Amino acid sequence: MSQGRDIRCYNYVNHPYDEVRDALSGDAAAVFQEATKAAASRARSVAAELRVNVGGIKVGAEIAISVNRIEESTREISSPPVTRLQLEWEAAKSPHLFPFMKAELSIYPLTATETQLDFAGTYEPPMGALGSVVNALVGHRIAEASVHRFVDDVAEYLRSTLAGAPDK
């Protein structure tokens, strides 16, 4: 059994926590689909595309993202509120050839007008020992770049969408 590899990244959205939380809690699948410009969605999951440039070559795979659970902790005196989305994803086609990811996307306020998106996940390289070797050589860089791109795409989509939303 191969060892999972951790990936952590973050970005921010220059909008209040409540707006970002509502957008992701309301329909995270649609946000991910729109953010990654994918074509198909399913009930409580979404097909999206992870993509990255590696040495000038575009690498991409359509993935199926499942939002398994959304948890919200309320504001306490010593800590801000946090919303956590439990995610899993795998390649939509030939999943045995691509890593399987389990992750948590945490959303919390930085200031009254800025919200942090904090991604923490672990992926399993595919194909046993061969996959572990490929992962050690280049796979982990592709996986990390793909996750960073995904979080950046979601943050950018929320920034632009929420900027165009009517005031409450």
Secondary structure, 3 states (H helix, E strand, C coil): CCCCEEEEEEEEECCCHHHHHHHHHHHHHHHHHHHHCCCCEECCEEEEEEEEEECCEEEEEEEEEEEEEEEEECCECCECCEEEEEEEEEECCCHHHCCEEEEEEEEEECCCCCEEEEEEEEEECCCHHHHHHHHHHHHHHHHHHHHHHHHHHHHHHHHHHHHCCCCC
